[in-house]
Amino acid sequence: MRKLHLVFLAAAFAASSALAQAPAAVTVKAVQPGLLEVAGPRVNEVVAVGIQKITAAPGKGARSVIVQSPWGYSYLGWPKYLKPVSFTIETGKPAGGATITAPGFNDANKAEYKAAIEAIVRHAIASTQQNKALAEGSGR
């Protein structure tokens, strides 16, 4: 009987390892030319965590960044060390894809957008993982 439990445990471990592999690549649509190069690499992470939308609109105080996920909303004031730039990353439109828009994006401010997207996405991922853990812990 004990050997049977070990076999099931080993099978469950193998199955969970296979399921934990990196997600398939996401189809990303960048509305402005060149934006995919800046934001594209982080979009797969956004989708994998379950984020539905990130809206970055500086100048709105503590709600300059809004992160939507199935586990709730997260809010962030604009980080003082970043130049304020507006962008939106929306996942699931089209299904299995993501759309990135940044109305003020151009070649001259590419570095500013890259820095902002990197920092905001890091925060969005951390806050979404925290919301998910809290929701799962409460039995929601």
C-alpha positions in Angstrom: 0.0 0.0 0.0 2.8 2.4 0.9 4.5 1.8 -2.5 1.2 2.6 -4.2 1.1 5.9 -2.4 4.6 6.7 -3.5 3.7 5.9 -7.2 0.7 8.2 -7.0 2.9 10.9 -5.4 5.6 10.6 -8.1 2.9 10.7 -10.8 1.3 13.8 -9.3 4.7 15.5 -9.1 5.6 14.7 -12.7 2.2 16.0 -13.9 2.6 19.2 -11.9 6.1 19.7 -13.3 4.8 19.3 -16.9 1.9 21.8 -16.2 4.2 24.3 -14.7 6.2 24.8 -17.9 6.3 28.2 -19.5 3.0 29.3 -21.1 2.7 29.3 -24.9 3.7 32.5 -26.6 1.0 35.2 -26.7 -0.2 37.0 -29.8 0.6 40.6 -29.1 -0.8 43.6 -31.0 1.0 46.9 -30.6 -1.0 49.8 -31.8 2.0 52.1 -32.3 4.9 51.0 -34.5 8.0 50.0 -32.4 6.0 49.5 -29.2 6.1 45.8 -29.4 9.9 45.9 -29.1 9.6 47.9 -25.9 6.7 46.1 -24.2 6.4 42.8 -25.9 8.8 40.8 -23.8 6.8 41.5 -20.6 3.4 40.8 -22.0 3.8 37.0 -21.8 4.4 37.4 -18.0 1.3 39.6 -17.7 -0.8 37.0 -19.4 0.7 34.1 -17.4 -0.1 35.7 -14.1 -3.8 36.3 -15.1 -3.7 40.1 -15.4 -6.6 41.3 -17.5 -5.6 45.0 -17.9 -3.0 47.5 -16.8 -3.9 51.1 -17.2 -1.1 53.6 -16.6 -2.3 57.3 -16.6 0.2 59.5 -14.6 -1.2 62.5 -12.7 -4.0 60.7 -11.0 -2.4 60.4 -7.6 -2.6 57.1 -5.8 -4.6 55.7 -8.8 -2.2 56.5 -11.6 -1.8 52.8 -12.3 -4.8 50.4 -12.2 -4.3 46.7 -12.4 -7.3 44.5 -13.1 -7.4 40.7 -12.5 -9.9 38.0 -11.5 -8.7 38.5 -7.9 -9.4 42.2 -7.7 -7.9 45.6 -8.5 -4.6 47.0 -7.4 -3.6 50.7 -7.5 -0.3 52.5 -7.6 0.8 56.0 -7.5 3.2 57.0 -10.3 6.8 56.1 -9.2 8.7 59.4 -8.6 11.8 58.0 -10.4 10.0 57.4 -13.7 9.0 59.9 -16.3 5.2 59.9 -16.6 4.0 58.2 -19.7 0.6 56.7 -20.5 0.0 53.2 -21.7 -2.5 50.3 -21.5 -1.9 46.6 -21.8 -5.1 44.6 -22.2 -5.1 40.8 -22.4 -7.7 38.4 -23.8 -8.5 40.6 -26.8 -8.3 38.7 -29.1 -8.6 35.5 -27.2 -5.2 34.3 -26.2 -3.7 37.6 -27.1 -2.9 41.1 -25.8 -3.1 44.6 -27.1 -0.7 47.4 -26.1 -1.4 51.0 -26.7 0.6 54.1 -25.8 -0.7 57.3 -27.4 2.4 59.4 -26.8 4.9 56.7 -27.8 7.6 57.5 -30.5 11.2 56.7 -31.2 12.5 59.7 -29.2 10.9 58.5 -25.9 11.3 54.7 -26.4 13.7 54.4 -23.4 11.2 56.2 -21.1 8.4 53.9 -22.1 10.6 50.8 -21.6 11.6 51.9 -18.1 8.0 52.7 -17.2 6.6 49.4 -18.6 9.3 47.3 -16.9 8.7 48.9 -13.4 4.9 49.0 -13.7 4.6 45.4 -14.9 6.9 44.2 -12.0 4.5 45.9 -9.6 1.4 44.6 -11.4 2.7 41.0 -11.3 3.6 41.2 -7.6 0.3 42.8 -6.6 -1.8 40.3 -8.6 0.1 37.4 -7.1 -0.6 38.8 -3.6 -4.3 39.3 -4.4 -4.6 35.8 -5.8 -2.9 34.3 -2.7 -5.3 36.3 -0.4 -8.3 35.2 -2.4 -7.3 31.5 -2.4 -6.5 31.7 1.3 -10.0 33.1 2.1 -11.7 30.4 0.0 -13.3 32.9 -2.5 
